[in-house]
Every structure is written in C-alpha cells, then in structure tokens.
C-alpha cells in the first residue's frame, strides 16, 4: 500500500497519507485545506545477498576474537 508525503500549500504542514486510489480526497490535518502537493520521498529497501566466501569447517566467520561468544556463528 503506497504511503505518500504531501505538503499543504496553505499552511506548509507535511503529512503522510495512505493513498489507495488516485481520486481519494485528502485534506491537510492542520488547517483542513485541500491544496496539497506531493513530495518526493526516499524509499526504504532491504537487500541481502549470500556470502560468496563461506567459512570452512572450524574457521571463524565473525570479527576477530568473536569465536565462541554468544551471537557468533562459530560452532
């Protein structure tokens, strides 16, 4: 579901709105005005990739001196 940021052109308040359809009416939460401009927002994304250099059995995969400590991946 897209969440967009808008700035009211009357009072300057910035608000986020969940917009399901382009024709959904949105109004400023501060002044009630309907003259809002959509803002450009940075998106958030999470990417992961498998490690190409997996440790060999008995080797440590964490930072130096972390083997055997809670949270380390060494067994």
BELDA-V994577 format. One record per residue. N is the residue number from 1. PHI is phi in radians with two decimals (none if undefined). NEAR is the number of other C-alpha atoms within 12 Angstrom. Layout:
N:PHI:NEAR + N:PHI:NEAR
//
This chain:
1:none:8 + 2:-1.36:13 + 3:-1.96:19 + 4:-2.05:24 + 5:-1.75:23 + 6:-2.27:29 + 7:-1.99:28 + 8:-1.25:25 + 9:-1.40:21 + 10:-1.66:19 + 11:-1.93:20 + 12:1.52:19 + 13:-1.10:24 + 14:-1.84:24 + 15:-2.39:26 + 16:-1.82:23 + 17:-2.34:25 + 18:-1.49:16 + 19:-1.95:17 + 20:-1.54:13 + 21:-2.35:13 + 22:-1.06:12 + 23:-1.65:7 + 24:-1.17:11 + 25:-1.29:16 + 26:-2.23:26 + 27:-2.33:24 + 28:-1.10:25 + 29:-1.31:21 + 30:-1.55:17 + 31:-1.94:18 + 32:1.45:18 + 33:-1.18:20 + 34:-1.97:21 + 35:-1.76:20 + 36:-2.00:28 + 37:-2.00:24 + 38:-1.26:22 + 39:-1.75:19 + 40:-1.44:13 + 41:-2.16:15 + 42:-1.33:9 + 43:-1.64:10 + 44:-1.95:7 + 45:-2.53:6 + 46:-2.19:6 + 47:-2.19:6 + 48:-2.31:6 + 49:-2.42:7 + 50:-1.16:7 + 51:-1.24:8 + 52:-1.48:7 + 53:-2.10:10 + 54:-1.24:14 + 55:-1.20:14 + 56:-1.36:11 + 57:-0.94:10 + 58:1.57:12 + 59:-1.59:19 + 60:-1.59:20 + 61:-1.88:21 + 62:-1.72:18 + 63:-1.25:14 + 64:-0.93:12 + 65:1.16:13 + 66:-1.88:16 + 67:-1.07:17 + 68:1.48:17 + 69:-1.62:14 + 70:-0.95:11 + 71:1.61:12 + 72:-1.39:16 + 73:-1.69:18 + 74:-1.35:21 + 75:-2.11:17
//
